[in-house]
Amino acid sequence: MSSLAWIDFDETERQRAQRIMALFQERETRDELGLGAIRDSIADLLFPGTSTIQTRLRYMLFIPWLYRALEKRDVPEGQLRTEARDTEIRLADALKAGGESNGIIGRDAGPRLQRLPSSVYWAGLGAWGVRVFPGSLDSLFVALRGRGRSRGGSGGEDALAGAQAPAVWSPALPQMPGDLLERAIFRLTTDEAQFLIDRLVASQPAALLTMLAREGIDADCDYIWTHPHLSAFPTDTRRLVQHGEIFSHVMHGAALLYNLSLSELRQRDDWVEDYRERLQAWNDELDAGAVRAWSPDEFWNVIEHPAHAIRPAAKRFVTEWRDQVLAGTEGLVATPAARRLVEERERRLKTSQSRYANHAVRDRWTGASGADRLSFRWAQAKSHLRDLAHAE
């Protein structure tokens, strides 16, 4: 039996590991062709602090409220961890009691819940400046231990270690509702929404998410590049969005071809027909002129992000796939070079677990892997912006 264990690197490395583990649970975000660092660079520049497994925005307050109450408890570390888990599970019941049904983390799992809301939102809480404690959730529990021992006045190392509790949350955090664990709702109050907007402005002033939140813009569109206020975005942001649109569309063809190839190997005619139709639709919608004018060198400069290192092999794959697209999209499905490029990329990334090479792995494939067009977490950002706009 295999397992993953935490290694105490810095917070950036820890957050990256959390993102990787989250992706295993998300069908539409599987990174079969090694484009994850590119995708996440764009997403973190546009919508920092979001993740694909976040649901509703008020969790950005639920977690600080619950933990601020727990931090006052004079109990051993192990008991504090147990109580923290219990309160997060109780929160799901409170949300159901408050009439909520969608977006509840642990709604059906109950005590069996594996991924707690605190782990889902921990990185976002730091990115938005709601959390001022710099470490992981595990390191917070460690930092809080010993505090109770120091209160006994025995002196020595215990007293020194627990002399002052670490600052964990923004001092401007709104007051927790007194009945939070009895009945809870997702709708924000206006004061709560303003607090979150203020944190965004202070911590992420250049992000598109901050601009949209500050202006109270709530738009229902499928992709950020179809946003009705696109022309009002700052010039640099609009440029980033335009790059993201072309990258998303161009590389969607590679993902569809990958899924088509696997469908053929599985001899699933229904899947084959579906992916051929989707590739034809992709081809019909592609703006060859825009792809030809697109500069990969400029793209790499625009999307550079300190938290994501894009490997040279990933850059080569993007450039070579673009060349295949420009060589002729009409015959791309039947072009051996295009198919070979996608297959070799997946084989290098997955080695013995490649679906091209490993029959057992391929036989477990359920018909779709990374087949949706990249949207850079716009769905989560859109949901958060809606919650802010509808505060009352």
N, C-alpha and C positions, 0 to 999 in steps of 0.2 A: 504494500500500500504506500502510495506517495503522498507527500504533504508539502505545503508551503509554510515557511517560517519567516518571521520578521528579522531582518538584520538591521542593527542600529546605525544606519548611515544618516546623512543629513536629511532634512525635511523634504527637499526637492526629490531626492531619490526615493524616499518613502512614498510620496504622493504619486510618483511615476509608477511604482509597483502597485499601488492601489488602483490606478487607472487600468493597468494591464489586467489585474484580476477581475475588475468590473466588466471588461470587454468579453471575458469568457461567457458571461451570462447574457450577452446582447447579440441576438442573431443578426440584426442589421448592421452591426458595427464590426463584424469579424474582418480581420485584416489579412485576407488570404494572399494578397500580392505585395505586402510590405509597404503600404502607403500610410500607415498609422501616424508616423511622426509628422508627415506633411499635413494630413487631415487635422491633427491635434494642434499643430502650430497655428493654422488658420483659425480654428475654433477658439483657442485661448486668446488670440489677438482680438477677435471680435466679441466673444462672450466669455470672459474670464470667470472662473469659479463655477461654471456649469459642468454637468456631466450627463451622460445618456441615461443614467438610472435615477436621476432626481425626478421628483414628481411635483409637489406643490411648494411654493415659496415660503410659506409660513414655517416650514421645518427649519428655516434659517433662524427662527426665533424659538421654536419648540426646544431644540437641542440646548441652546444656552440657558433657557429657563430651567429645564430639568437638571442640568449639571450644576448650575449655580446653587440650586437648592441642595443638591447632594454634597457639594464641596463644603458645606457647613457641618456635615455629619462627622462626628468624632468617632470613627470606626476604623478597623483595620482595612488595608488595601483590598484584600480579597472580598470582604463584605461590601465595600464600596463598589467594586466591579459588579457584584451580584445585584446590588440594589439598582445600579445604573441600567443594567439589562432589563430588570423587572419593570422599571418605570417606562422604558421605551416600549415595551410590550403593552403595558397598560395604556399608553398613549393611543395605540391603535384601537383599543376598545372604547376609549373616550371619544375618538373621532367618529366611530360608528354610532355611539350614543348621541352625538351631536348632529346626526343626520347625514354625515358624509358617506360616500360609497366609493368614489373613484380617487385614486392617488394615495390611498392609505398604504404605507409600507408595513407589511405584516398583517394585512387584513384577514387573510385566510390561514396563514402559517401559525399565528398565535405564538405559543411558547417554543415552537420549532423554528422560529425565524432565525436564519443564518446571518443575513446582512442587515445589521441594525441601522436605523436612520442616522445615527451619529457618524458611522463610518462612511455613509453615502454623502453626507454634507460637510464632513470635517475639512476637507481641502477647500471647498467653496467658502466656508466660514472664515478661513484664514485669508483667502484671496480678496474677500469683500471687506476685511477689516472688522468683522463682527467678533472674531476671535483674535486676541492679541498674544495669547500664549503661543510660542513658536514651534512647539513640538507636536508629536503625534498624540493620539488619544491614549495609547499605552504609556507614553512618557508623562502624560498629565497625571495618571493614577500613581505613577512612581513619585512624581514631584509632590503629590499631596500626602504620601505616607510619612509617618513620623511626626506629623503635625500634632496629633493627639498626644503622643508621648511627651512632647515638649511642654505641654500645658501642665504637666505634673510638677514642673519646677525642679526636675532632677539635675538639670544642667548637662554639660558635656556635649558630645557630638549630636545626640538626638535633639537637644534644645537648639543647637546652632542650625541643624538641618530644617527644623520646623518653625523657626522663629518668625518667619513671615510667609504667609501663603502666596503662591505666585499669582500674578494678575492673569486672568484667563479671558475675560470678555471686555468688550468696550464699556467704559463707565456710563455711556449714554443709553445702554440697553433698556428698552421699555420694561415696565413692570409686568411680571407674570400674572395672568388671571388666576384668581384664587381657586377656581374649580377646574383647572386645566386637565387634571387627571380624572375628572368625572364626566365632563362634557366639553368637547373641543370642536372648533370649526376651522376651516382653511381661510376664510375671509379675513383679510388684514384690516386693522383699524387705520385711520388716516395717519395717526401718530406713528404706528409701526411701519407703515409704508414710507413715511418721510425719513425715519431712522435708517432704513435700508438704502434708500436713495442717497442719503448723506454719506453713508459708509462707502457706497460705490464711488461717489464723487471724490472722496478723500483718498481712496485706495486705488481706483482704476480710472483716473480722469480722462485718459485718451481712448478708452474702449467705446465701441459703438453701443454696447449694452448700456453703458452709463448715459450716453446721450439720449437714447430712446427712453430710458427710465426717467431721466430728469425732465424730459419734455412731455411725459405722460402719453407716449405714442403706443397704441395697441392696434396692430394690424394683423389681419388674418390672411396670410399668404403662405404658400408651400415652401418657398425658398427666399432667403434674404435678398437675392438679386431681383426678385419680383416685388419687393417692398414698394408701396405707393409713395413713400417719401425718399426713395433712393436718390433723387436729384438734389435733395437737401443735405445728404450726408457730407461730412468733410471730405475734401479732395483726396487725401491719403486713404481714408477709409473706403471711399468709393472705388479707388484703384484696387485695394485689397479685395473687395467684394467682386469686382470684375475678374480679377485673376482667379479667385475661388470658383466663380461660375464656369470659366473655361476649363480649369483643371477638373472640376467635378464632372462636366459633360464628357470631356475627352476620355478620362479614365473609366468612366462608366462603361464604355465600350469594351475595355479590357476585362472588366469584371463579368460582363454578360458573356463574352466569349469563353471565359474560364468555366462558367456555369454550363454553357452549351456543350463544351468539350466533355465535361464530366457526365452530362446527361446522355451524350452519345456513347460513352464508355459503359454507362449503366444500361444502355439499350432501352431507355425510357422514351418512347416516341412522343408521348404527351408532353414531357418536359422539353424535348428537343423542339417540338413545334412552338411551344411557348417562347423559348429563348430566341428562336429564329425570328419570330414576330417582334419581340422586344428589340432585337438588334436592328431590324429594319426600321422600327420607329425611331431608334436612336440615330440611325443614319439620316433619316428624313429631317430630323430636327437639328442636325449638326450644322453650324455655320462655318463652312470650310474657310471662308475669308478671315474670320476672326481667329481661327486656329492657326492659319498661316501667319497672321500678324502677331501672334502671341509669342513673347520672348521668354523662354525658360530661364535665361540668365537673370532677367529682371524679376521673374517670379520668385526665384530663390532668395533674392535680396529682400523683396517685399514681405515674404512670409517668415523671415528669420525670427526665431523666438528662443530666449535663453534656456527654456526648459526642455527643448526638443532638438536633438541632434539628428539631422537628416543624412543618412549614409550615402556615399558616392554611388553605390549600386542602385539605390532607389532613384537617384537623379538620372542615372543612365537609363533605367527602365522607362521612366516617364518620357525622356527625350526620344528614345528609340520607338516607343509606342506612338508618340506624336508623329514621327516620321512615317510609320506604317499607315496611320490615319490619312496623312496628306498624300500618300502614294496612291490612294484610291479606296474610299470607304465602300464603294459598291461591291467590290469583290473581297472585302476583308474577311468575311466568314470562311471563304474558301482559300484564303492566302496562306500557304504553308509557313511563310516567315512570321506572320502575325501569330498564328497558333503556336509556333515553336517559341517565340518570344515569351508568351504567357506561360507556357508549360515549363520552360527552363527557369523562369523567375520563381514559380511555385515550388519546383523541385529543389532549388537552392535554399529556399527559405525553410521548407518542411523536411528536407532530407528523407529519412526513412519513413516519415509520416505523410509523405506526399500522396495525394489521392491519385495521381497519375501512376505511381509506382506500387503503391500498397493496396492490394485488392481488398483486404479486410477493412482498411480505413475507408476506402471508396464505397464499399457495400453499406457502410453505416451512414453515408451521406444522405441527407433527407431532401435534397433537391434545390437548395438555395443557400449560398454562402456569399455574403457581401454583395448581393445582387441589387440592392437599392442604391440610388444615386446619393452621393455624399451631400449632406446639408449642413455640416459643421455645427451641430447642436442647435440649430435654429428652432427646432420644435420645443426644446427645453427653455430656451431664452424667450420664445414667444409666450409660453405658459407663464413664466415669471413676470413678464411685462404685463400680461393680462391681469394677474393677481394684484400688481401694483396699481394699475389703472382703475380697478374695481374696488379699491379699498373704501371703507365707509366708517 
